[in-house]
Amino acid sequence: MVTRLPRSADLARFCQKLNRVKTLEDDMMETSFNRCLTTVDLALLGIGAMVGSGLYVLTGTVAKETAGPAIVVSFIIAGIASLLAALCYAEFGAHVPKTGSAYMFTYVSVGEIWAFLIGWNVILEYMIGGAAVARAWSGYLDAIFDHRIKNFTETHVGSWHIPFLAHYPDFLAFGILLVATAFISFGARVSSWLNHVFSAISMGVILFILIMGFVLARPQNWGAAEGGFAPYGVSGIMAGSATCFYAFVGFDVIATCSEEARNPQRAIPRAIAISLSLATGAYILVSMVLTLMVPWHSLNPDSALADAFYQRGYSWAGFIVAAGSICAMNTVLLSNLFSLPRIVYAMAEDGLFFKVFSRVHPRTQVPVVAIVVFGVLMSLLALSLDLEALVQFLSIGTLLAYTFVAASVIILRFQRVKTEEASNASTRSEASAPASTESIGATEPKEYESFSDKLHLVGKEKSKSRREGGQMKAFFEPYLGFLADFDPGEVVTVAVIILMVSAICLSSILVFGQNQLHLPTWSFALLVLLFSLAFVFSVVLISVHQQQQSTQTFQLPLVPLTPALSIFINVYLMLKLNYMTWIRFSVWLLVGLLVYFGYGIWHSKENLREPTAHSVCARYVVFPSGSLEETVQAVQPSTQPSQGLEEMAGEEEAKR
């Protein structure tokens, strides 16, 4: 039996399915969730997600091993780089106030399969992140009690010596995650109140550290006798910036809460700005007082802050630091458990994931099934798995999400406004415009399958006077007129692809060019120059097109430059990760593709919205002369469409 090869039309239709975008409701404020979160609630959620255990561990590690006292500069650079990504989230969170964060933003602008893969990676990111923080929380509390919990477990339960499994079952981490899951299932208001308590304690401890730290500061610790301010040079500062960048991961929890914010158009951008500013200030000031209290080379990377107070003779302050560290970890746990079920809910609500996870409890108004199931899964990960080898998944998943959100901002900003009012106004204005022979450019009737898709061609000359999003700016049309023939947004989409490819190539040369590839200096410089020019060319090509202008919601400044820089930074940091992370990431992507092609593509709501194909369809005929009302007539479906077309043409000649 001969298997028929797929036709090009079938392949094109299949690709359209993969890249279809989500259709947003007319009233995006309508939701089954409880819109109860204020700007303060959202800002504290963001602060809790960013200012976690990294403040107590990461600062000491980077200061001692990577940057020295210049960690202050590293945090400033990392904060600016994080700001680029945060502003992209702020624009989307205000423009599309729906839960789902990066998944939702990618779905409404780039395409379905890309959105699914982003959501699939974010799910793993939150699960591993929450489980890792729970184990860190357990280990920190165990260390306070001289590791008695660990010793008791190994003695009475036993230890494991199996690859990918933990050395012993961590029942404390398992229990804290189950308790946190129970609190999250009570509703957004309860979760927010609990986060307020832990965040207030954490910020109080940070304030105590800053006051005591500046009192005990010794400026000579930055002097030449101790190695100077930047003992590792500029390369150490930049390497420290790459590590410090991950300290700011977590502001996306604010965008995830868009559907539960009272006024998302205002609250989301403000909350992201407030939380990122406070988190950046906290990291900079804490790293400053830490390296001023004691010499940077004497820091203990595992417990830098507590050890610094101990070296200065204030051992009692270590207990306060420990309390702040545990509260900070609690806020990170809450933010992970708060965000993860809502990502799952958004995917299930769109039909791309199992429908059972889209159930919302009628009283608490939260996706209780997703909360319970994934809270238990996260607890089991913390109980049994060795998470140290998987922690870098957090980096690659987050950076990939940042990259697609930045690209989505460009695509959405340069799209035509798709509103019912604009469509009706365009139809009315074009229907009243005369269709000239030059605008149609034919001497015979033209037959179109869709009236709504081709109607704008009739009044093309008049429509040129209105510049919509994605159209070329009038100033550049005399010089780049050949690009004006494309539909609005098409050239921008191609330019975004060029931008992504050039960013990947440029980053690859910078990361691997001299060490792994051993390129000569001249070829290294030439490739950097070529790909840099391609990157700049794509940004310029996007810039010559008209943007959507909105005064109702927050808009990212300096588009497309700002998201383009964010894309480059994210791609560069992704390529800095080790190859085992990429291998594990590829395996997880393959599993996600099996889920998508086995379930998601068939149950997608966008798949149900697609009209079924018919063998007979109505046709419209546009004649080269006369007004639109006189010359466009519907042809009744018949078995002989060509005969009906000839009869209609004869009737028109008779009218004349």
URQUIFEN-V513624 format. One line per field, one symbol per residue. psi: psi as a letter, one per 30 degrees, with the letter a starting at -180 (. if undefined). A space follows every 10 residues. Layout:
# URQUIFEN-V513624
psi=???
This chain:
# URQUIFEN-V513624
psi=kkkkkkleee eeeeeeeegk lkjklejffk lfljifklee eeeeeeeeee ibfeefeeee eeeefefafg feeeeeeeee eeeeeeeeee eeeeeiiklf beeeeeefee leeeeeeeee eeeeeeeeee eeeeeeeeee eeeeghgeee eeeeefellk hkkfllflki feeeeeeeee eeeeffleee eeeeeeeeee eeeeeeeeee eeeeegkjff fglffgflei fgaeeeeeee eeefeffgkf fffeefgefg keieeeeeee eeeeeeeeee eeeeeeeefe ffelkefgkj feieeeeeee eggifffeee eeeeeeeeee eeeeeefeee feeeeeeeef gflkfffgkk kfefhlieee eeefeeeeee eeefljfeff efeeeeeeee eeeeeeeeee eefglkkile eeeeeeeeef ffkkjleefe hlflkkkkek eeefeffehe eefffkjlkf lkkeefefeh fffffllkfe eeeeeeeeee eeeeeeeeee efefeefhkl eeeeeeeeee feeeeeeeee eefglklkkk fflkkklhkg eeeeeeeeee eeeeffllfe eeeeeeeeee eeeeeeffee ffgkefeffk kkklfklklk kjlfllleef fjkkkkklfi eeeeeeeeee eeeee.
